Amino acid sequence: MSRTTTNRWGWSLLGLAGETLASSKRDFPTEVQASAAAVAFSQLVGKASKNIGSAADGDPQPTLF
């Protein structure tokens, strides 16, 4: 989580080398809201990676969302 200069919060997904891979497109009024958005995004990334993995294993119709 990171606080902006206006006391609003956002999130960034960092790679292994510390580079920013993705970040929130909006600010949130509280750290809790920014954290919840980050968790929701990470769950979507996890689901997407499972779908990509199943497609690589020969699943004829991977679920896309």
Summary of the structure (lengths in Angstrom):
residues: 65
radius of gyration: 15.1
end to end distance: 25.8
largest distance: 48.6
contacts: 139
relative contact order: 0.16
helix: 40%
strand: 18%
